[in-house]
């Protein structure tokens, strides 16, 4: 929690509020990815709350000005994020298993 509140992240937090910026969806995607990696702690809760607030702000902007929504990039789907997270987790599990197999073979020298 304290990390995202540090002065170095002020610019990031300000960019998070610029929901009409062209690279905003990339920032959101990156932060949701980071959220998936964080253990459930105060940092997780803080980031989750901020992302929810920004998503609510985006929705309010779309309702106020629907003409900008047509040209906007699609919102990040939680299902897609979860699938990506599970794919990455599977790759890490396979890599860890490969390392364990190699370690096991290297300790069995005749």
N, C-alpha and C positions, 0 to 999 in steps of 0.2 A: 503494500500500500504506500509506504513512504517513498519508494522509488519513483512511482508515477507522479507523486506530488512534488518531487524535487525540481529546482529551478531549470534544470536542463530540459525538462519535458514541457515547459510552458508553451513553447512554439507548437509542439505536437497537440497539446490540448486546445490551443487556439485554432489550429487547422481542423481539428475535429468539429468545431462549431461552424466551419464554412461549408455547409451542406450543398451549396450550389457550385462549388469548385469542381473542375474537371477531374481532378485526381482524388476526389473524396471517396469514391467507391473503393479505390485501391487501398487507401488508408484504412477504411473500415474492414476490408478483407484481411489486411495484415494484422489489425488489432484483434479481430475475431480469431485468427490463427494463433496469436499469442495467448489469447484467452483460453484456447483449447490446451495449451501447453502448461498453463499455470496450475499448481495444486490449489485445491479449494481453501483459500486463505483470505485474509483481509484484502490482499492485492487483487485476487480473483473477484471478490465482491465489488470492490471499487471500480475495476475496469468494466465488469458486467453492468453495473449501474450506469456508468457513463455511456456505454454503448447503447443501452436501452433508451437512455434520455435522448441521445443523438438520433436514434431511429424514430423516436416519437416526434422529434423536431422535424425530421425529413418528411414524415407523413403529414404533419401539419402544413408544411410548405407546399406539398403536392396538392392538398385539399384547397389551399388558398389560391394556388396558381396552377391549375391542371394543364395548361398549355406547355409548361416546362417539363412536365412528366413524360410527354411523348418522346422527347429527345434525350431523356435521361437514361443512364445505364440501369439495367435491372438490379433490384436489391439482391443482396446476398441471401441465398436460401440456406436455412439451417441444415436441411437434409444434405445439400451439397457439401457444406462445411464438415458435417459429421462423416460423410463418405470419404472425403479427403483425409480427415484425421485418422479414420480407421485404416485407410490404405497406407498412410505413413507409419502408423503403429504396426501394421503387418510387416512392412519392410524392415522396421527396426527389430522386430521379433525374429525374423528370418536371419538377419545379419548377426544378431546375438547368438542364435543357435549355431550358425556357421562358425563363429569364433569359438564357441564351446566345443564343437566337434573337432576343430583343429587343435585346440588345447588338449583335448582328450587323446588324440592321436600322437601328439608330440610328447606326452608323458608316458606313453606305452612303448617306448623304445626298447628293443631286445637287448 
